[in-house]
Amino acid sequence: SLSVRFVLSLQSVTLHTDLGDIKIELFCESCPKAAENFMALCASDYYNGCLFHRNIKGFMVQTGDPTGTGKGGESIWGAKFADELRDDLKHSVRGVVSMANNGPNTNASQFFITYAKQPHLDLKYTIFGN
């Protein structure tokens, strides 16, 4: 069990986009549910063809909704899942990867990547990679 977790803690995923690749290092130990959901969705090609439907200069870019509307998306469990908020994980730099949500404990498949530090997002969105 410990060795499996250790291997997963070093997990990364590469997103292949029209504008180049984005390598995401996942925080499997800190946020196991979010990391498991993200890896399984990636492995099942769930994100293939998803648009970055929200792009706010200097703030963040968001994807993970197969409908492209910003209103869709499901977790691997077929339901929303709980936040994994941690004091030691902050939106303190460019490139932080977090679950998008509609309020507490409403994570599904959408996620965003910060363009710069965004401290006002801390402890509101599950950070699961960078």
Phi and psi in degrees as GROMACS dihedral restraints (atoms count N, CA, C in turn):
[ dihedral_restraints ]
;  ai    aj    ak    al  type     phi  dphi    fc
    3     4     5     6     1   -63.3    20    10
    4     5     6     7     1   -42.4    20    10
    6     7     8     9     1   -65.4    20    10
    7     8     9    10     1   -36.5    20    10
    9    10    11    12     1   -64.0    20    10
   10    11    12    13     1   -44.6    20    10
   12    13    14    15     1   -62.3    20    10
   13    14    15    16     1   -39.3    20    10
   15    16    17    18     1   -62.6    20    10
   16    17    18    19     1   -45.6    20    10
   18    19    20    21     1   -60.3    20    10
   19    20    21    22     1   -45.7    20    10
   21    22    23    24     1   -64.2    20    10
   22    23    24    25     1   -31.3    20    10
   24    25    26    27     1   -65.9    20    10
   25    26    27    28     1   -19.7    20    10
   27    28    29    30     1   -97.7    20    10
   28    29    30    31     1    10.6    20    10
   30    31    32    33     1   -68.7    20    10
   31    32    33    34     1   144.1    20    10
   33    34    35    36     1  -140.2    20    10
   34    35    36    37     1   158.6    20    10
   36    37    38    39     1  -131.5    20    10
   37    38    39    40     1   139.8    20    10
   39    40    41    42     1  -110.8    20    10
   40    41    42    43     1   122.7    20    10
   42    43    44    45     1   -89.4    20    10
   43    44    45    46     1   127.6    20    10
   45    46    47    48     1   -98.8    20    10
   46    47    48    49     1   111.4    20    10
   48    49    50    51     1  -113.8    20    10
   49    50    51    52     1   169.1    20    10
   51    52    53    54     1   -62.2    20    10
   52    53    54    55     1   -21.9    20    10
   54    55    56    57     1  -106.9    20    10
   55    56    57    58     1    12.1    20    10
   57    58    59    60     1   122.7    20    10
   58    59    60    61     1   177.9    20    10
   60    61    62    63     1   -89.6    20    10
   61    62    63    64     1   147.8    20    10
   63    64    65    66     1  -125.8    20    10
   64    65    66    67     1   115.3    20    10
   66    67    68    69     1   -92.4    20    10
   67    68    69    70     1   127.2    20    10
   69    70    71    72     1  -115.4    20    10
   70    71    72    73     1   119.4    20    10
   72    73    74    75     1   -85.3    20    10
   73    74    75    76     1   126.7    20    10
   75    76    77    78     1   -96.5    20    10
   76    77    78    79     1   143.5    20    10
   78    79    80    81     1   -96.5    20    10
   79    80    81    82     1    71.4    20    10
   81    82    83    84     1   -66.1    20    10
   82    83    84    85     1   -34.4    20    10
   84    85    86    87     1   -71.2    20    10
   85    86    87    88     1   -43.0    20    10
   87    88    89    90     1   -76.4    20    10
   88    89    90    91     1   -34.9    20    10
   90    91    92    93     1  -135.8    20    10
   91    92    93    94     1    68.0    20    10
   93    94    95    96     1   -62.1    20    10
   94    95    96    97     1   -36.7    20    10
   96    97    98    99     1   -68.7    20    10
   97    98    99   100     1   -47.8    20    10
   99   100   101   102     1   -63.5    20    10
  100   101   102   103     1   -41.8    20    10
  102   103   104   105     1   -66.3    20    10
  103   104   105   106     1   -44.0    20    10
  105   106   107   108     1   -61.3    20    10
  106   107   108   109     1   -45.8    20    10
  108   109   110   111     1   -59.3    20    10
  109   110   111   112     1   -48.8    20    10
  111   112   113   114     1   -63.0    20    10
  112   113   114   115     1   -47.3    20    10
  114   115   116   117     1   -62.8    20    10
  115   116   117   118     1   -42.0    20    10
  117   118   119   120     1   -67.5    20    10
  118   119   120   121     1   -40.1    20    10
  120   121   122   123     1   -63.8    20    10
  121   122   123   124     1   -41.0    20    10
  123   124   125   126     1   -62.4    20    10
  124   125   126   127     1   -46.0    20    10
  126   127   128   129     1   -64.5    20    10
  127   128   129   130     1   -28.3    20    10
  129   130   131   132     1   -92.4    20    10
  130   131   132   133     1     8.5    20    10
  132   133   134   135     1    64.6    20    10
  133   134   135   136     1    20.5    20    10
  135   136   137   138     1   -56.8    20    10
  136   137   138   139     1   -39.6    20    10
  138   139   140   141     1   -83.8    20    10
  139   140   141   142     1    -7.4    20    10
  141   142   143   144     1   -58.3    20    10
  142   143   144   145     1   126.7    20    10
  144   145   146   147     1    84.6    20    10
  145   146   147   148     1    -2.6    20    10
  147   148   149   150     1   -66.8    20    10
  148   149   150   151     1   139.2    20    10
  150   151   152   153     1   -88.1    20    10
  151   152   153   154     1   154.9    20    10
  153   154   155   156     1   -81.5    20    10
  154   155   156   157     1    90.8    20    10
  156   157   158   159     1   -78.3    20    10
  157   158   159   160     1   -12.7    20    10
  159   160   161   162     1  -136.5    20    10
  160   161   162   163     1   123.4    20    10
  162   163   164   165     1  -141.6    20    10
  163   164   165   166     1   107.6    20    10
  165   166   167   168     1  -115.6    20    10
  166   167   168   169     1   112.0    20    10
  168   169   170   171     1   -51.8    20    10
  169   170   171   172     1   131.3    20    10
  171   172   173   174     1    78.0    20    10
  172   173   174   175     1    -6.1    20    10
  174   175   176   177     1  -114.6    20    10
  175   176   177   178     1   -75.4    20    10
  177   178   179   180     1  -166.3    20    10
  178   179   180   181     1   167.6    20    10
  180   181   182   183     1  -125.2    20    10
  181   182   183   184     1   139.4    20    10
  183   184   185   186     1  -128.0    20    10
  184   185   186   187     1   142.5    20    10
  186   187   188   189     1  -150.1    20    10
  187   188   189   190     1  -171.0    20    10
  189   190   191   192     1   103.8    20    10
  190   191   192   193     1     6.8    20    10
  192   193   194   195     1  -110.9    20    10
  193   194   195   196     1   109.2    20    10
  195   196   197   198     1   -61.2    20    10
  196   197   198   199     1   -21.9    20    10
  198   199   200   201     1   -78.8    20    10
  199   200   201   202     1   -17.5    20    10
  201   202   203   204     1    75.3    20    10
  202   203   204   205     1     6.4    20    10
  204   205   206   207     1   -96.9    20    10
  205   206   207   208     1   -17.5    20    10
  207   208   209   210     1    87.6    20    10
  208   209   210   211     1    -0.5    20    10
  210   211   212   213     1  -110.6    20    10
  211   212   213   214     1    -6.2    20    10
  213   214   215   216     1  -105.2    20    10
  214   215   216   217     1  -175.9    20    10
  216   217   218   219     1   115.6    20    10
  217   218   219   220     1   144.7    20    10
  219   220   221   222     1  -136.7    20    10
  220   221   222   223     1   152.5    20    10
  222   223   224   225     1   -83.1    20    10
  223   224   225   226     1   171.6    20    10
  225   226   227   228     1   -67.2    20    10
  226   227   228   229     1   -17.0    20    10
  228   229   230   231     1   -92.3    20    10
  229   230   231   232     1    -2.8    20    10
  231   232   233   234     1    75.4    20    10
  232   233   234   235     1    10.8    20    10
  234   235   236   237     1  -148.4    20    10
  235   236   237   238     1   163.8    20    10
  237   238   239   240     1   -64.8    20    10
  238   239   240   241     1   151.9    20    10
  240   241   242   243     1  -126.7    20    10
  241   242   243   244     1   163.0    20    10
  243   244   245   246     1   -69.4    20    10
  244   245   246   247     1   150.8    20    10
  246   247   248   249     1   -65.8    20    10
  247   248   249   250     1   151.9    20    10
  249   250   251   252     1  -126.1    20    10
  250   251   252   253     1    77.4    20    10
  252   253   254   255     1   -91.2    20    10
  253   254   255   256     1   134.0    20    10
  255   256   257   258     1  -135.0    20    10
  256   257   258   259     1   137.4    20    10
  258   259   260   261     1   -62.1    20    10
  259   260   261   262     1   -27.3    20    10
  261   262   263   264     1   -88.5    20    10
  262   263   264   265     1    -3.3    20    10
  264   265   266   267     1  -112.1    20    10
  265   266   267   268     1   119.3    20    10
  267   268   269   270     1  -127.8    20    10
  268   269   270   271     1   154.8    20    10
  270   271   272   273     1   -85.4    20    10
  271   272   273   274     1    64.9    20    10
  273   274   275   276     1  -100.2    20    10
  274   275   276   277     1    -6.8    20    10
  276   277   278   279     1  -146.3    20    10
  277   278   279   280     1   168.8    20    10
  279   280   281   282     1   -63.2    20    10
  280   281   282   283     1   141.4    20    10
  282   283   284   285     1    94.4    20    10
  283   284   285   286     1     7.7    20    10
  285   286   287   288     1   -73.2    20    10
  286   287   288   289     1   134.5    20    10
  288   289   290   291     1  -110.0    20    10
  289   290   291   292     1   122.8    20    10
  291   292   293   294     1  -132.8    20    10
  292   293   294   295     1   155.7    20    10
  294   295   296   297     1   -71.3    20    10
  295   296   297   298     1   134.6    20    10
  297   298   299   300     1   -81.7    20    10
  298   299   300   301     1   149.6    20    10
  300   301   302   303     1  -149.8    20    10
  301   302   303   304     1   173.0    20    10
  303   304   305   306     1  -114.8    20    10
  304   305   306   307     1    31.8    20    10
  306   307   308   309     1   124.9    20    10
  307   308   309   310     1   179.1    20    10
  309   310   311   312     1   -56.6    20    10
  310   311   312   313     1   134.4    20    10
  312   313   314   315     1    59.8    20    10
  313   314   315   316     1    40.8    20    10
  315   316   317   318     1  -123.8    20    10
  316   317   318   319     1    35.2    20    10
  318   319   320   321     1   -75.6    20    10
  319   320   321   322     1   143.7    20    10
  321   322   323   324     1  -140.1    20    10
  322   323   324   325     1   -96.8    20    10
  324   325   326   327     1  -123.8    20    10
  325   326   327   328     1   -18.6    20    10
  327   328   329   330     1   -75.4    20    10
  328   329   330   331     1   143.5    20    10
  330   331   332   333     1  -144.7    20    10
  331   332   333   334     1   164.1    20    10
  333   334   335   336     1  -135.9    20    10
  334   335   336   337     1   159.7    20    10
  336   337   338   339     1  -125.4    20    10
  337   338   339   340     1   127.7    20    10
  339   340   341   342     1   -77.3    20    10
  340   341   342   343     1   146.8    20    10
  342   343   344   345     1   -91.0    20    10
  343   344   345   346     1   -16.6    20    10
  345   346   347   348     1  -162.3    20    10
  346   347   348   349     1   176.0    20    10
  348   349   350   351     1   -65.1    20    10
  349   350   351   352     1   141.8    20    10
  351   352   353   354     1  -139.2    20    10
  352   353   354   355     1    70.6    20    10
  354   355   356   357     1   -60.6    20    10
  355   356   357   358     1   -23.7    20    10
  357   358   359   360     1   -67.7    20    10
  358   359   360   361     1   -12.9    20    10
  360   361   362   363     1   -88.9    20    10
  361   362   363   364     1   -12.7    20    10
  363   364   365   366     1   -58.8    20    10
  364   365   366   367     1   138.1    20    10
  366   367   368   369     1    62.6    20    10
  367   368   369   370     1    19.1    20    10
  369   370   371   372     1  -120.2    20    10
  370   371   372   373     1   -24.0    20    10
  372   373   374   375     1  -131.2    20    10
  373   374   375   376     1   134.7    20    10
  375   376   377   378     1   -70.2    20    10
  376   377   378   379     1   116.0    20    10
  378   379   380   381     1   -85.6    20    10
  379   380   381   382     1   122.1    20    10
  381   382   383   384     1  -125.3    20    10
  382   383   384   385     1     6.0    20    10
  384   385   386   387     1  -177.3    20    10
  385   386   387   388     1  -179.9    20    10
